[in-house]
């Protein structure tokens, strides 16, 4: 079993609590599905949000998916003037049998432009 980092991002339609939670839930579920993960596989998750998302902590969505005993951290992205707005990013540390090349990173919705080479 190896420890791997899994990345992902999603663009939120507006800075509304329910939209931040829904988009983050969708992203976490997509990361789990793409990599055949369960909550037991997750060591920790770091969530970042662009400075224009302040209505809710994205990590709350992961708690709602059963990651109650997993260390989660939220942080703010750098306020770069030309950055894509309203983006939640995830860096998850997981235990998996997948190689680095087999790990699937997930970029949803408008965030697909951040990594066109691997976006789904």
N, C-alpha and C positions, 0 to 999 in steps of 0.2 A: 504494500500500500504506500502510495506517495502523497505528499502534500503538493497541491497545485493551486495556482491563483486563477480565478475565473473572473473575467471582466464583462461589464454590460452597461448600457445606458438607455434611457428613454426620455423623450421630450414630453413635457406635460402641457396640456392645452392652455391652462391658466393657473394662476396661483390661488387655488381653492383647495381647502383641506381634502375634500372627497376626491378631487382629481389627482392630487399628489399621492394619496393612498392607493387609488385604483391603478395608476400608472406604475407605481412601485411594486404593487402586488403582481401585476402582469409581468413585469420584468423579472422578479424573483421566480415566479412560476415558470417562465420561459427558460431561465438559466437552469433550473432544476430539471426540466424536461429535456433540454438539449444535451445535458450531461448525465442523465440518469441518476440524479442526486436525491437523497432524502435529507431530512433535517439532521439526522445522526451523522451525516458526512461532513457537515459544516463546522469548521473550527472557529471561524470568526468572519464578520462582514463589516466592511467600511462603506458607508454611504456618503456621497457628497452631493450637494445641490448648488446650482448657480445662485448668486446673491439675490436674484429676483424671486426665489422660492422661499417663503418664510412662514407659510400658513400651517405647516406640520413637519415633524421630523419624519423623514422617509423610513427610518428603521421601525417605526410603529407598524408599518405594513408587514414587515417580516415577523414581528411578534404575533400578529394576527394569523400568520400561517403556521404557527406552532414553534417558532424559534425562541421559546421562552428562556431556555438555559444556555443560549449561544451569545457570546460577547458581540455586541453590535455598537458601532460608533458612527455618529453623523458629524460632518464637517462642511464648511463652505468652500466652494471653488474660488479661485482667484477671479477678481472682478475685471477680467480682460474686456475692453470695450467692444471688440468685434466677435466675441464668443457667441456660440449658439445659445439663445435664451431658454430658460425654464427646463433645464436638464438635470435629471437625477442620474448619478453614476454609482456603480457598485464594483467593489473589489472584494471577492469572496475567497477565503482560504478554505480549501476542502481536501478531504482524504478521498482518493480515487485510485483505481487501477489504470486509468487512462494516461497515456503519455502526453507530453506537452503538445504535441502535434494533434492529438485526438481531442483535446479540450476545445469546447465550442463556446466562444464568446458571443454575446447577444446584444445587438443594437437595434432597438425598435423605433418605429415611427420616424419622426423627424430627426432623431439621433442617428439614424443610419448614415447620414452624411459624415459623421465623425470617423467612421471606419467602413467606407464603401467596399473595401477589400474583403470584409468578413460579415457585413450586415446581412440579416435574414429578411 
